[in-house]
Amino acid sequence: MFNLEEIESATLCFSEANLLGKGSFSSVYRGVLRDGSVVAIRVINMTSCKSEDSEFAKGMSLLTSLQHDNLVRLRGFCCSRGRGECYLVYDFAPRGKLSKYLEAEEGSGLVLDWSTRVSIIDGIAKGTIFLTEGSRPGIIHRSISVEKILLDRQFNPLIADSGLPKLLADDIIFLTLKTSAAMGYLAPEYITTGSFTEKSDVYAFGAIVLQILCGRSMLPTSMRVAAASCQYEDFIDKSIQGKFSEHEAGKLARIALRCTHELPEERPDMEAVIEELNRVHELASS
C-alpha cells in the first residue's frame, strides 16, 4: 500500500510535465519514489471501478499477484475516497509503447532490427501463456495490442493492463472493447457470442505478430495476402532494408495467420504457439 502523500510527492502533485498519457478512463504519470526508483502511476476515477468493495478488493488482489518477466509489474496501489481516485503504481518501462516503433522512419532511431522483433514476439507469447496457464485463476487479457505492450531498457516486452478488467465497471470495459475492435484485435466470434476465451487472446497475438513483421499499425488485406504467399518484399517492413531471415519470416507469418483464423477452433493454443516458435529458432540456429 502507498499513501496519497507518497503518490503526490512522486508525481510532483500530478504535474503536467509528468503526464505520460491520457485515456478514456485513466491518466498515467511518470513518478519517482523516495528510494529513487522510477515508476508509472495510473490514476483511475473510482466511478470507473467496480462499485462493490468486495469485487474491487478481489480484483486488486489478483493484480498484485501477477509476477512474470513479460508482464508490467504492479508495485502497489493507493485509494483515496476523498479524491475519488485509485492509483496503481507500476514499474516504469523506459522504451515506451511498442506502437511508437511501428511505421518508424529510417534514421529516426526507432526502427527495430530483425532479432529484436523476433525476441519481442517471443516475449509477448510467454507473457500471454502465463496469464492463461501460469496465473491462478487463469486470466484472459481481452485487449492485448501494440498500445498495451511496453518495452524495458533491453527491449524486452511487457504486457500492460493484465487483469485490469477485474477492477473496472462494465461500461468502461465496453469502451475499451470498441477501441480493440476498431484496431483489428477483437476476435470475430465475440460479435456473436459476447464472450472471451483463450482463443480471443490468441487472435490478438496473431494480429500483433503481423504488425511487428510489417511495421504497420493498420493491416490492409493485401498485406495478409502477401504474408500468406511469402511475398517478403511486400509484407516485411522495408525500414530494415532486407536484413531479415526469410525462413523465420515465413514461419512467423504462418503462425500469425493461423492465430488470426476467423474460426477459433482453427487457431492454435498458446502452448502450441510457443512450441512452434521454439522450432523456428532451433532451425534458424542450426
C-alpha positions as CSV (number, residue, x, y, z in Angstrom):
1,M,0.0,0.0,0.0
2,F,1.1,3.5,-0.8
3,N,-0.4,6.6,0.8
4,L,-1.6,9.7,-1.1
5,E,1.3,11.8,0.1
6,E,3.8,9.4,-1.5
7,I,1.8,9.4,-4.7
8,E,1.7,13.2,-4.8
9,S,5.4,13.6,-4.0
10,A,6.4,11.1,-6.7
11,T,4.4,12.9,-9.4
12,L,5.1,16.4,-8.2
13,C,1.4,16.7,-7.4
14,F,0.5,15.3,-10.8
15,S,2.5,17.8,-12.8
16,E,1.6,18.1,-16.5
17,A,5.3,17.7,-17.2
18,N,5.0,14.1,-15.8
19,L,1.9,13.2,-17.7
20,L,2.7,10.2,-19.9
21,G,-0.8,9.7,-21.4
22,K,-4.5,10.1,-21.0
23,G,-7.2,7.6,-21.9
24,S,-11.0,7.4,-21.7
25,F,-10.9,6.3,-18.1
26,S,-7.5,7.0,-16.7
27,S,-4.3,9.0,-16.8
28,V,-0.7,7.8,-16.4
29,Y,2.1,9.8,-14.8
30,R,5.8,9.3,-14.5
31,G,6.9,9.3,-10.9
32,V,10.0,9.0,-8.8
33,L,9.6,7.3,-5.4
34,R,11.6,8.3,-2.3
35,D,14.1,5.4,-2.9
36,G,14.9,6.9,-6.3
37,S,13.1,4.3,-8.4
38,V,11.1,5.4,-11.4
39,V,7.5,4.3,-11.7
40,A,4.4,4.8,-13.8
41,I,1.3,5.8,-11.8
42,R,-2.1,5.2,-13.3
43,V,-4.9,7.3,-11.9
44,I,-8.4,5.9,-12.2
45,N,-11.5,7.7,-11.2
46,M,-13.4,5.4,-8.7
47,T,-16.6,5.9,-10.7
48,S,-14.9,3.8,-13.4
49,C,-14.2,0.9,-11.0
50,K,-16.4,-1.9,-9.7
51,S,-19.0,-0.4,-7.4
52,E,-18.9,-3.3,-4.8
53,D,-15.9,-3.1,-2.4
54,S,-15.6,-6.9,-2.3
55,E,-15.3,-7.2,-6.1
56,F,-12.8,-4.4,-6.3
57,A,-10.7,-5.9,-3.5
58,K,-10.7,-9.3,-5.3
59,G,-9.6,-7.6,-8.5
60,M,-6.8,-5.7,-6.7
61,S,-5.6,-8.9,-5.0
62,L,-5.4,-10.6,-8.4
63,L,-3.4,-7.7,-10.0
64,T,-0.9,-7.7,-7.2
65,S,-0.3,-11.4,-7.5
66,L,0.7,-11.3,-11.2
67,Q,4.5,-11.7,-11.4
68,H,6.2,-12.6,-14.7
69,D,9.2,-11.3,-16.7
70,N,6.9,-10.3,-19.6
71,L,4.2,-8.5,-17.6
72,V,4.4,-5.0,-16.3
73,R,4.9,-5.4,-12.5
74,L,2.4,-3.7,-10.2
75,R,4.3,-2.4,-7.2
76,G,1.3,-1.4,-5.2
77,F,-1.7,0.9,-5.0
78,C,-3.4,3.6,-3.1
79,C,-7.1,4.5,-3.0
80,S,-8.3,8.0,-1.9
81,R,-12.0,8.2,-1.0
82,G,-11.6,11.9,-0.5
83,R,-10.4,12.5,-4.1
84,G,-12.5,9.6,-5.5
85,E,-9.4,8.1,-7.2
86,C,-7.4,4.9,-7.2
87,Y,-3.7,4.9,-8.0
88,L,-1.8,1.9,-9.4
89,V,1.9,2.1,-9.1
90,Y,3.8,0.1,-11.8
91,D,7.5,-0.3,-12.8
92,F,8.4,2.2,-15.4
93,A,9.2,0.9,-18.9
94,P,11.8,3.4,-20.3
95,R,11.4,2.4,-24.0
96,G,7.7,3.2,-24.0
97,K,4.9,1.6,-26.1
98,L,5.6,-0.9,-28.9
99,S,3.3,1.2,-31.1
100,K,5.8,4.0,-31.4
101,Y,8.2,1.7,-33.2
102,L,5.8,0.8,-36.0
103,E,6.0,2.9,-39.2
104,A,9.2,4.3,-37.9
105,E,11.3,6.2,-40.5
106,E,14.9,5.2,-41.3
107,G,17.3,7.3,-39.3
108,S,14.7,8.0,-36.5
109,G,16.4,5.6,-34.1
110,L,13.1,3.8,-33.7
111,V,13.5,1.1,-36.3
112,L,13.7,-2.3,-34.7
113,D,16.1,-4.8,-36.2
114,W,15.1,-8.3,-37.1
115,S,16.4,-10.1,-34.0
116,T,14.7,-7.6,-31.7
117,R,11.4,-8.1,-33.4
118,V,11.7,-11.9,-33.1
119,S,12.6,-11.5,-29.4
120,I,9.7,-9.2,-28.8
121,I,7.3,-11.8,-30.4
122,D,8.7,-14.5,-28.1
123,G,8.3,-12.4,-25.0
124,I,4.7,-11.5,-25.8
125,A,3.9,-15.2,-26.3
126,K,5.4,-16.1,-23.0
127,G,3.6,-13.4,-21.1
128,T,0.3,-14.4,-22.8
129,I,0.6,-18.1,-21.9
130,F,1.5,-17.2,-18.3
131,L,-1.8,-15.3,-18.0
132,T,-3.9,-18.3,-19.1
133,E,-1.9,-21.1,-17.6
134,G,0.6,-19.7,-15.0
135,S,-1.7,-17.5,-13.0
136,R,-4.4,-18.6,-10.7
137,P,-7.1,-18.1,-11.7
138,G,-6.3,-18.1,-15.4
139,I,-6.7,-14.7,-17.0
140,I,-7.9,-13.7,-20.4
141,H,-6.4,-10.3,-21.1
142,R,-9.2,-9.3,-23.6
143,S,-7.3,-6.3,-25.1
144,I,-3.7,-7.1,-25.9
145,S,-2.4,-4.6,-28.5
146,V,0.7,-2.8,-29.5
147,E,-0.5,0.0,-27.2
148,K,-0.6,-2.4,-24.3
149,I,3.0,-3.8,-25.0
150,L,5.7,-1.7,-23.2
151,L,9.4,-2.2,-23.7
152,D,12.1,-2.1,-21.0
153,R,15.6,-0.8,-21.4
154,Q,16.7,-4.1,-23.1
155,F,13.6,-4.1,-25.4
156,N,12.0,-6.9,-23.5
157,P,8.2,-6.7,-24.0
158,L,6.0,-6.2,-21.0
159,I,2.2,-6.7,-21.3
160,A,0.3,-4.0,-19.6
161,D,-3.2,-3.9,-18.1
162,S,-3.3,-7.6,-17.4
163,G,-6.3,-8.4,-15.1
164,L,-7.4,-4.7,-15.2
165,P,-10.9,-5.6,-16.3
166,K,-11.4,-7.2,-12.9
167,L,-11.3,-3.7,-11.4
168,L,-13.3,-1.8,-14.0
169,A,-17.0,-1.2,-14.3
170,D,-18.8,-2.9,-17.2
171,D,-19.4,0.3,-19.3
172,I,-15.7,1.1,-19.1
173,I,-14.8,-2.4,-20.3
174,F,-17.2,-1.9,-23.2
175,L,-15.4,1.3,-24.3
176,T,-12.0,-0.5,-24.3
177,L,-13.5,-3.3,-26.4
178,K,-14.8,-0.8,-29.0
179,T,-11.3,0.5,-29.4
180,S,-9.9,-3.0,-29.7
181,A,-12.4,-3.9,-32.4
182,A,-11.6,-0.7,-34.4
183,M,-7.9,-1.6,-34.4
184,G,-8.5,-5.2,-35.5
185,Y,-7.6,-7.1,-32.3
186,L,-11.1,-8.3,-31.4
187,A,-11.7,-11.9,-32.4
188,P,-14.7,-12.1,-34.8
189,E,-16.6,-14.6,-32.7
190,Y,-17.1,-12.1,-29.9
191,I,-19.7,-10.3,-32.1
192,T,-22.0,-13.4,-31.9
193,T,-21.1,-14.9,-28.5
194,G,-20.3,-11.8,-26.5
195,S,-17.7,-13.8,-24.5
196,F,-14.0,-14.3,-24.4
197,T,-11.9,-17.4,-24.4
198,E,-8.2,-18.2,-24.5
199,K,-8.5,-18.1,-28.3
200,S,-9.5,-14.4,-28.1
201,D,-6.0,-13.5,-26.9
202,V,-4.5,-15.9,-29.5
203,Y,-6.2,-13.8,-32.2
204,A,-4.9,-10.5,-30.8
205,F,-1.4,-12.1,-30.5
206,G,-1.5,-13.0,-34.2
207,A,-2.5,-9.5,-35.2
208,I,0.4,-8.1,-33.2
209,V,2.9,-10.5,-34.9
210,L,1.7,-9.3,-38.3
211,Q,2.1,-5.7,-37.2
212,I,5.7,-6.3,-35.9
213,L,6.7,-8.1,-39.2
214,C,5.1,-5.4,-41.4
215,G,5.9,-2.4,-39.3
216,R,2.4,-1.2,-39.7
217,S,-0.3,-0.1,-37.3
218,M,-3.2,-1.0,-39.7
219,L,-3.0,-4.2,-41.8
220,P,-4.7,-4.0,-45.2
221,T,-6.0,-7.2,-46.7
222,S,-3.2,-7.0,-49.3
223,M,-0.6,-7.3,-46.5
224,R,-2.2,-10.6,-45.3
225,V,-2.3,-11.9,-48.8
226,A,1.4,-11.1,-49.2
227,A,2.2,-12.8,-45.9
228,A,0.2,-15.9,-46.9
229,S,2.1,-16.3,-50.2
230,C,5.5,-15.4,-48.6
231,Q,6.0,-12.4,-50.8
232,Y,8.6,-11.0,-48.4
233,E,9.2,-7.8,-50.3
234,D,5.5,-6.9,-49.9
235,F,5.0,-7.6,-46.2
236,I,8.3,-7.3,-44.3
237,D,8.9,-3.8,-43.0
238,K,11.1,-2.1,-45.6
239,S,12.8,0.0,-42.9
240,I,15.0,-2.9,-42.0
241,Q,16.4,-2.8,-45.6
242,G,16.1,-6.6,-46.3
243,K,18.1,-7.6,-43.2
244,F,16.0,-10.5,-42.1
245,S,15.7,-14.3,-42.2
246,E,13.3,-15.4,-44.9
247,H,13.0,-18.7,-43.1
248,E,11.9,-17.1,-39.8
249,A,9.7,-14.6,-41.6
250,G,7.8,-17.3,-43.4
251,K,7.3,-19.4,-40.3
252,L,6.3,-16.4,-38.2
253,A,3.8,-15.2,-40.8
254,R,2.2,-18.6,-40.9
255,I,1.9,-18.7,-37.1
256,A,0.3,-15.2,-37.2
257,L,-2.2,-16.2,-39.9
258,R,-3.2,-19.3,-38.1
259,C,-3.7,-17.3,-34.9
260,T,-5.9,-14.9,-36.7
261,H,-8.1,-17.5,-38.4
262,E,-11.7,-16.5,-38.4
263,L,-12.7,-19.7,-36.7
264,P,-11.5,-20.1,-33.1
265,E,-11.2,-23.9,-33.4
266,E,-8.7,-23.4,-36.2
267,R,-6.4,-21.3,-34.1
268,P,-3.6,-22.9,-32.1
269,D,-3.5,-22.5,-28.3
270,M,-0.6,-20.5,-26.9
271,E,1.2,-23.7,-25.8
272,A,1.3,-24.8,-29.4
273,V,2.4,-21.3,-30.5
274,I,5.4,-21.4,-28.0
275,E,6.4,-24.9,-29.4
276,E,6.3,-23.6,-32.9
277,L,8.3,-20.5,-32.0
278,N,10.9,-22.7,-30.4
279,R,11.2,-24.9,-33.5
280,V,11.6,-21.8,-35.6
281,H,14.6,-20.7,-33.5
282,E,16.1,-24.2,-33.4
283,L,16.1,-24.4,-37.2
284,A,17.4,-20.9,-37.6
285,S,20.4,-21.6,-35.3
286,S,21.2,-25.0,-36.8
